[in-house]
Each structure stands twice: as C-alpha cells, then as structure tokens.
Amino acid sequence: MTIDKTLVPGENTGPQAAASAAALAVTPSRWLIAVIRETRPRQWPKNLLVFAAPLAAASLGRNHGFAYALLAMFAFACASAAVYFVNDVVDAERDRRHPVKRNRPIASGALPAQHALVLGALAVVLAVGAGVLIREPRLVEAVSVYLCLQFLYSFRLKHVPFLEVLLVASGFLLRVLGGAAATHVKPLSIWFLLVCTLGALGVAVAKRYTELTSLGDEAVRHRPVMRWYQPGMLRIVQLLIGVGMLATYLMWAASETTAARPWHLASALPLAAALVRFGVLTARRSVRPVEDLITRDALMLCFEVAWLVLFCAGLYAA
C-alpha cells in the first residue's frame, strides 16, 4: 500500500523548499502570509462548533444571539491561534524532521520564534477579552480552560499516553460549551453533550491512528507518546467510539419533540454513512490532516449535507 504524502495547498514539497523559505528575505507581505498560515486556516471551521448548542436547541438564546455566537467563534479562533504559535515554537526542532510539518512557518524559518510568541500573547488577550467585553464569565471560563489545557498539553501532557488524546478532544467540547455560554442556550441535553464528546474523541483517535500508520516507526521520533499506541488498538477504539456516537445520537433524537423526532431519527442514516466513510478514509495511509478528510472529500460532504438538511427540517417542523 502506498502512502499518500500529498501536501495541503500552499505547502512546499521538501527540505529544499523549507530551506529556501528560510533563506528568503523577510518582507511585510511574506511575514503576514506566514502568520496567517501559522494560524492554520484549514482548521478554522472547527470553531463553528460554537453554533452546535444553538442549532441543537433550535434557538439562538438571548437577543442578538447570532452576534454573540460569532464573538465566541472569534474568541476560540484567537485561542487556538495562540496555542498554535506557542506549540510550534516548542516543537520546531521535531517538526523539521517531519515530512509535512517541516514546512510550517516557524519550523521553516518563515516566521521567527520571537514574533510567534508575541503574537501568541496578543491572541490570548483577544480570546479572553472577548468574554470580558460581553460580560459573560462562562465564556471567559471556557476559553481560559481551553488555553490552560492546551498549553499544558504543549509543554508536558502531550507525552502522557491516552490523557493527551482526551485533551485534544476537550478542545472541541469546550467550543460547544463556549457557544452555549455566549448565547445563553440552556439546559444542554446530556445526550447532546455525549454526542459532541464522542465525536471529538473519535477525531482525536483518528489523528493518532493515521499518524501511526502513515509514518510507521518514524512516528515515535515525531511524537514520542506514539510508542504506547498500536494501530489495531486505535482502530478498535475508533470503531467503538463511532458506534457509541451513533447510539447516543439516536437517544438524543428520540428525546426530541413529537414533530421533530421523525426527521432527527432519519438524520441518523446519513450520519451513520458519514461515520462509515470516515472510517474508510482514515484506513488509508496519509499524512494529510484528519480535518481534510471531513471537509474535502466529496462523498463525505454529500453525507454531511444530507444530515444537515434532515436535521434542519426537524428544527423547522418543531
């Protein structure tokens, strides 16, 4: 089986390209491009999770709830950018030995480490300040917990097996909770929270599985904690999480109002198809980010759109 080492758009193709990027004179335009790339634009869609609670509740909560949700999205975008800046400074030497990560702006030299740390500090201020601006302590708490956990992950906890996977997954769940806090959507269904938690955990496990299968023995050099994982074990865990996510989704759908229930139960079908497709895609050896499998595969997008249509139809019927 061949390994797909196709890079994401905008990334270079090897160590020579990385070295060339470092050798280029730093200009304002190149610096700005490097900063934007460092914030991982392809990861920005995950911040849409702040709309998950309002969507599931069929309500934007407080007056001008959409604007508050956008502010929560901005807060988590800044928070995640701060984590990327700091994490990539810490991992710069290790990233330079990775087939794809060596082309990241800090590892390649396109963005100086000192600049990244200053930008990271600014991003932290903006992230926490968003909650302070609207006087919403629960959003401040969600963003602060996210930052603390992710910085602990970057400096120490990334080397603790199994716990590090839970910390990666926690970032997704905290976005959901932050969106609920900003819009005053409550109470949150326990089944809804379980669906979000299992979905986040499934993505985190898939990240480790694809990294381990694509890099093989080299995976331990790039991420020492990988020595504790086996592909077969991760694959079984991913399957169990997928089954658990579908079961909890059905429980949530069954608890909905009479009018919405048939639509939401029907939406479990494209969700199941999407989970199966995700399993097929992650089984392929690839160094591409797992997020690309969710957002750039045509068949996966068809399943996601079908799920969204049925889900929204249930909200309209309710």
Salt bridges, closest charged atoms under 4 A:
GLU38 OE2 - ARG40 NH1 3.47
ASP88 OD2 - ARG40 NH1 2.79
ASP88 OD1 - ARG104 NH1 3.37
ASP91 OD1 - ARG94 NH1 3.59
ASP91 OD2 - LYS158 NZ 2.61
GLU93 OE2 - ARG96 NH1 2.51
ASP95 OD2 - ARG104 NH1 3.55
GLU136 OE1 - ARG62 NH1 3.99
GLU136 OE2 - ARG138 NE 3.60
GLU136 OE1 - HIS184 NE2 2.64
GLU164 OE1 - ARG208 NH2 2.71
GLU211 OE1 - ARG208 NH1 3.81
GLU211 OE1 - ARG223 NE 3.08
GLU218 OE1 - ARG221 NH1 2.77
GLU256 OE1 - HIS264 ND1 3.53
GLU291 OE2 - LYS46 NZ 3.92
GLU291 OE2 - LYS207 NZ 2.51
ASP292 OD2 - ARG288 NH2 3.23
ASP292 OD1 - ARG296 NE 3.66
ASP297 OD1 - ARG277 NH2 2.97
